[in-house]
Amino acid sequence: MVLCSVILLLNSCVSVNYVNGIIPITQKHHAIAVLPPRVTLERKIWMSDDHYKEITLKKQTHLHAHLNRSFNRRVNEGRCFVEVLDPSATAYLAFSDDFNQGRVSSKELCKLLNVDAVFEFNMQILEPVSEFTALFFQETTGTTLITNQVILTASLTDSLSNAPLFTLNTSKIGTLGSIKQVMVNKVIRRATRNTPYNLKKNPYRKLYNKYLKQ
C-alpha cells in the first residue's frame, strides 16, 4: 500500500485527501461501519456540565443516524457499493469514554465490529455571535456577522492501514437568519457524496475506469 497522498480541492468548501491506490484498496471492502461522531457544540453560559453532556450525547446520536441514512440512501441509489453496518451495532460507542477520547484505534474498531473499514467523523456546530448581536450590527453598521458555523471532518481507515486512506474537510457558514439544521444536512451530503465508494463521481470514476483497464 502506498501512503503517499493525493490532494483534491473539490471546491472552496470541500477538500479531500486520499492515498495513491485508493480504488484497488476500497474495491476489496465489503462492509464498513459509520461510527458515532465526536461532537462539539456551542456551550451556553447557563449550561451545567451535566446538561451540556446530555445535549451533546443527544446530538451525537442524531448525527450518527443522519449520516447512516445518507450513506444508505446512496447505497439504494446505486451510488455506493459497500454494505454499511446497521447503526445499532455501533451506537453504544457514543457512551464510551475510550472511544470519544480517541483511545481506541481505528484498526481495533475494524476488528471489534468485523468490518473492512470504519468511517469516523467530527462535527463542530458553533454560534460565533447571537442573532440579536448580528441584527444590532447589521442595523447600526451594515456589517454582516457569522451567526452559525458547521464544520465536518471525516476519515476512512481500513483494517490493514495505520493511517487514514481518505480524509475530508467541509464547512458551512451562515449569517442572520441561517438555519443550523439546513447547514448540517448540507455538510453530511457532501461527506457521503465524496467518499471513494461513490464510483459515479469524479475523480473516483476516472480512477475506477483506469483500474479496470489494468
N, C-alpha and C positions, 0 to 999 in steps of 0.2 A: 504494500500500500504506500503510495506516495503522498506525503502530507504537506506538500508544497501547495499553498493556497492560490486560488484564482479569485479575484475580487471583481464583482459586477455591481455597478451602480444602476439600478433599475429606474429610478427617478430620484428627485430631490428628497423624497421622504422614505425611501426604502433602500437599504444596502444589504447585499447578500455576499457571503464569503463561503466558498466550498472547495474541497480538496480536488486535486487532479484525480481523475478516475472515478468521479462521483457516480457516474451511471453504472459501470461494471460492479461497483460495490453495492449500490442500492438495488440493483437487479436481483441480488441474492437474498434480499429481505422479503419475508412473507408476512410477518406481523410486527407491529410497533405498538408502543404504549405512549399515550399522551399523559404526562404527569401533571398533577395539580400545580398551578403556578405559584411562584413566590411573589407575594403581592405587597406593594407599598401604597398606602392610601394617605390622603391629606388628613392629618390629625388636628381636630379642632381643640381649642384650648380647654374646653369644658369636658373633654373625654377622659375618663379614668383609664388606667391601664387595662382593666378587665373589659371595659366597654370597647375600647379600641381593638383589643384582641378578638372580641366577639364579632365585630363588624368586618374585620379583616378576614376571619375564617369564613363568614358567610359569602363575602365577595370572592374568596378563593374557590369555594365550592361552585358558585355560579359561573365563574370564568372557566373553570375546568370543564363543566358541562357544555358551555358555549363553544369552546374550541373543539371538543369532541364532535359536537353536532356539525360544525363547519367542515371538519375532516370527512365525516360520514356522508355529508351532502355531496362532496366531491367524489367519494367512492361510488355513490349511487348514480352520479352523472357520468361515470366512466373517466373521471379526471384524476383519479388516484388509484394506484394498482395494488396497494398493500392493505392487509386487514388491520383495522385499528381495534386494539383491545377495548372491551367494554369498560366505560369509566368507573363502574362499581368495583372493578378489580384493582384500581389504583387510588380510589377516593380516600382510603384510610391513611395514605401518606400525608394528607393535609394535617393530620393530627400528630405527626411525628416530628419532634424537635430535631432529631438527627437528619431527617430529610430537609426540613425547612432551613436548617443552618448549614446545609451542604456537606454533612459528614458522611454521606453515603455516596460512593462513586457511581457514575453512570453505568459502568461495566457491571458493578454489583447489582444494580437495579435491573439490568437486562437479564441477568441470571435469575434473580429473585422472581421476576414476572414471566420468565420463559418467553421472551420476545427477542427479535433480531436487533432492535434499536429502540431507544427512548427519545421522545421529543420533549424537551424541557423549555419552559418559558418564564420570564419575569415580566410583571406588569407594574407600572407606576401610574397611578391615577391622581393627579395633583390639581390644586386650585391656587395658582400663584397670587391672584388677588380676588376679592369677592366681587359679586355682581354690583353691589352697592358702590364699591370703590371705583370699579370700571365705569359705571354710569356717571359718577361725580367727575371723573377726569375727562370723560368724553364731552360732558356738557360745559365744563369750565375751561378746558384747554384744547379740546378737539383731539386729544391723544387717545389712541385705541390700545387698550391693555389686554394681555392674555389672561383669561379667566379660567380656562381649563387646559390641561395638558395630559395626554395619554402616551406613554412610551412602552413599547413592547420589544423585548429582546428574546431570541429563541435560539436553540441549538439542537442538533441531531447527533447522537453518539451511538455507535453500534457496539456489539459485544466483543469485537475484535480490536477496537481502537482505544487509545488512551487520550485522545483529543477529539473534539467535535469534527464530524465530517462536513458539517454545514452550520453556519450561523446567520442570523437575520436580525436587523435592527430597523424598526419603523416607528414613526410617531405621528401624532396629530396635535395641532394646537387650535384652540378656539377662543374667540373673543366674546363680547357681550351677546348674550342670547344663545350661545352654543350649548349643545346637549351632550353630556359626557357619554351616555349610552350609545348614541349615534357614532361618536368617535371611537369607542371601544369596538363596536361592530366593524368599523372600517379597518382597524389595525389587525383584528383577528382574521378578516377575509384576506388581507394582504399576506398574513403569515401562512395560511394554509394554501393559498394560491401559488406561492413562490417556493414551496418545498421541492426537492428533486424527485418526488413521487408523481408530480404533475407533468407527465411527458408530452402534454399537448401545449405546454408553454415554453417558449424560448427562454434561456438557451438550452434547456434540457431536451427539447425536441431535436435540435440540431446535434447535440451530443449523442442522443439515442440513435439517430439515423447513422451517425458516424460509427457508433459501436456495432450496429447491425452489419455494417459493411466489412468489418474486420475478419 
